[in-house]
């Protein structure tokens, strides 16, 4: 199967047309990944930091809770996949990039470049969120967790390392497999961004209580830098487990498409 940079993303679900469109430059692809990942982390983690448990000055609860945070992540990936997916494939996630490369849908030489762009975009988003949050009296990024991921005493529900690892591997595999299938060239769906966004929303609804939901090493690193030593000491899991899940999805995709060919 020919390498395709739209492997992992929503690429707006565009089916191939008779007239071939110009291939975006590498710089354009990396810029799209950086911007898309920035918006994903800024929108999703920003909702978790500022709106999840918000109160009015009179202590009335107006926070969006887990459901609002899940929707924020789903909506941001949906919007950015539709906006810049046709340029880079709209991965916004090293696990998706890994899965796309193993599935033969992305040139291997682009993998480290995509990873760098994604981590940079996520880290800039984390920095902007930190700057905004610093303007609130009593702001404590370490005590609040700053939307970082964790297990054990840093898990929202107190779940163990093993529980967190299984959750992240399985849900990342599901996420990447959905992406690869709905953007496959011969059956690319016009509503692929919607399917991808809804999948990410569902994943958050399942796993926020377990790990605060990563399924994305860039998302985890982007806020862990600002959340203190404990967050950084656990972030390895949220790098390794999603990458393993992405690889599993790629092999599942290859088996599924081989069986249909």
Secondary structure, DSSP 8 states (H G I E B T S, - for coil): ----TTSSS-GGG----SS------HHHHHHHHHHHHHHHHHHHHHHHHHTTT-B-TT--B---HHHHHHHHHHHHHHHHHHHHHHHH----SHHHHHHHHHTTSS-HHHHHHHHHHHHHHHHHHHHHHHHHHTTSTT--HHHH-TT---SGGGSTT---HHHHHHHHHHHHHHHHHHHHHHT-GGG--TTHHHHHHHHHHHHHHHHHHHHS--S-HHHHHHHHTTS-HHHHHHTTHHHHHHHHHHHHHHHHHHHHHHHH-
